[in-house]
């Protein structure tokens, strides 16, 4: 029986929602331990969960102008920083000739207070960054109301000397509703996989490098980022970059042995800019938008799903 046969159409919204989640949080990995299967709007008392982040491979293309030096993100222990993280995602899906459906996630603004908790001096050492959330807001009334209990909840990053995030810690408030916890998790996932690490070699203005990273969220994707150091003023560096994602396989094995989908088309590309201060743990400013079109079909090609997606991450004060 075809995966999208009429007998299965009533449950197709669940599959569409799964595809939406891929578009929103590609790279989140298997986060099955980070939340419980509770009814919508329910609350639970979750513990802190650490989510490993897939490794990055950085390759230097052009070292740039003199003077050059190795760029390392090693902010001193105890340094604090206040910054806002703003994310949004749009997902529109159409099954065959049916009307398009909107699975978009509302914009969410997370005021963050970051504190460097540990900084090691060895070459392979990382830095832990503890994050405390302020009053998280959204223009969506339902989500905005649910987010009110999130003030004071926590999260954190482990960052290696190149600036690559190697782990994400999530510590939601015990009173937070699932809709709020999910929105905050998605915001952090988007931010983590839009981070730009630096190469291990000395670089100067004009340097260019690539970052390869596998992102996983049901479907495995190869993400390639091409970054260019455009300006430097002391410890403050600005990087422009482009992002391109491609599926690792033309066939998607759906979770829960639900069958397979052919990945007929997958385009996801974007660009952004990021300014960092080497003495601070998080970007000072930045914006990146990634958008594209995807098409999936069941194995016999009788039903097709078209998806148009766009998501953005912004950092600012």
C-alpha positions, 0 to 999 in steps of 0.5 A: 500500500502506498505510504500516502494512500487514501487510507493513510491520509487522515494521519498524514498531518503527523507526517507533515508535522515531522517534515516541518520539524526537519525544516525548523530544527535540522541538526537537533539530533535525537533529543528523545530524552529531552522531553516527555510525551505529555498532552499539549499544554501540560507541564512536567519537571524535566532535568537538565539534558545535554545534547551532543552536537555533531562535529565540524570540519574546518578547511582553510581556503585562503589565509587572508592578508597580513597580519595573521594570527590563530583566532581562538574563542577563550573568554575569561572565566566569570565574564558575563554578556547580555544579548538577545537571540531572535528566531523564526521559521516559516514552513508551507506544505502542499500535498498534490493539488490540495491547498497549502498548509502553514506549519510555521513557528512564530518569532521568539525573542530570548533575552540571554545572560551568558556567563563563562563558567569554565575556561581551560588552557590546554589546546583541546580544552573548551569553554562552558557558557551558562545561559539564563533566560529573561522574559521570553516573548513572542508576538503569537498570543498563545505562545507568548502566554505560555512563555511567561513561565520561562523567565529564569530557566537555563541553558548552556553551551560547550564551546571549543577554542575555534568557536564551534559548539560541541554540546547544548544543555537545556534546563527548562523551568518546571512550570513551563508548558510543552509548547514553550519548551519546544519553542525555546529548544528549536530556537537554540537548535537553530542558533547552534547550527548557524554558528561559524567556527574559525580555522586552526591556522593563522588568518587575516582579513580576507581569509576564507574557509569552509565548515562541513557539518552533518545535521540530523533531524530524521533526515541526514543533511550535509551542511557546507558553510563558506565563511570570509573574515571581512573586518577586524578591529582589535578583538572584534571580528566580522564574518560573512558566510553562506550556507548550503544543505544537501541530503546524504541520501535520496531516500528518507527512512521515516522514523518508527518504521513508517516507510520511506520517502523519495527526496526528489528535490532538496534546496536549502541555502542562505547567507548571513553575517556575524560579529564576535568579540573574542572576550565575550562568549556569544555573538555581539550581532548577527543575522542569517536567513536560510530558505529553500524548496523541498519535494518528497514522494512515496515510493510509487510516485502517486503522492507528492509533497512540496515544501517551502521553508525559510528560517532566520536567526538574529543576535543583538543587544 
